[in-house]
Amino acid sequence: MMTSGVQVSASERRSEGVLKARPVELEDWLNRSIYHPLSRRIALALQHTPVTPNMISITSGLSIVAATACYTLVEGPLGIALGLFFHVLWHVIDGADGDLARLTGKSSPVGEMIDGLCDYVGHIILYTALAFHAGGWAWWAAAFAAASRILQANHIESVRRTYLWRAYGVPWLRQSKSGVAARRSVAAILLAPVAAVYVGLAGLLIPRSAQADALVERLEAAPATREQARSVSRQVGRRALAWQVPLGANLRTLFLGASMALGSPGWFFLFEATALNVLLAASIVRQRRVNKDLTQALEQVAGR
């Protein structure tokens, strides 16, 4: 994988359950070529400063608020251009918090949850303001689109994080030993109910995952089978990533800008509520099939 022009080996990617660089199969063109290289530069510039990953997460949420203000308060092409700029800037800053956390050894489930909350709150403000700005039927369209986005975002992020855990050993909220509920800080206690809802929804949107996850846990515990299990998870599990680009955030941001240029956010809301929900359904069906195949493949590893 290429990161900032440096080749990173598989062994360098993972150190004690933390990826030092993003696997190439999780990167689309925008992330690989533009957003994440810029995120990395920001993180490198901030790693020896008092700035924390959580501060960057909050800043990323504020960039969505800035995009909202430009789209709704600045008239004409300038408002559209500035809105799109700040929304694209969110993608860059949103990647920088994770990069800084990895560089400084501050990765944690609590930070992961704060990052997600900043994104959700920022986009709630965006959808509400756009609906108010458009008026009329846009309220209903925005409400349905927002609900759709929550499901779609939870699904695709859970697919990615499950793949990272199975294929590279990077834990996330679904592993109780490293989950938010297992921490004793005030932030962890406050975020635990939110994390429980998030993980519960992920379980519904990634069907038939329990048996495969149990096998991964079992095989991860034994050094003799750990790498075999991860290799199988990469080979079979990457099929689950088929819809990550259209269901991810990158194309949505561009489509929203195009929709505003056409004169209404309604086109964007309809796109999320119709086309992307069809893709969500297709992806859920694919997850079921992939988990079934992965379970069978892991059972063969366990039987060796």
Secondary structure, 3 states (H helix, E strand, C coil): CEECCEECCHHHHEECCEECCCCHHHCCHHHHHHHHHHHHHHHHHHCCCCCCHHHHHHHHHHHHHHHHHHHHHCCHHHHHHHHHHHHHHHHHHHHHHHHHHHHHCCCCHHHHHHHHHHHHHHHHHHHHHHHHHHCCCHHHHHHHHHHHHHHHHHHHHHHHHHHHHHHHCCCCCCCHHHCHHHCCCHHHHHHHHHHHHHHHHHHHHCCCCHHHHHHHHHHHCCHHHHHHHHHHHHHHHHHHHCCHHHHCHHHHHHHHHHHHHCCCCHHHHHHHHCHHHHHHHHHHHHHHHHHHHHHHHHHHHHHC
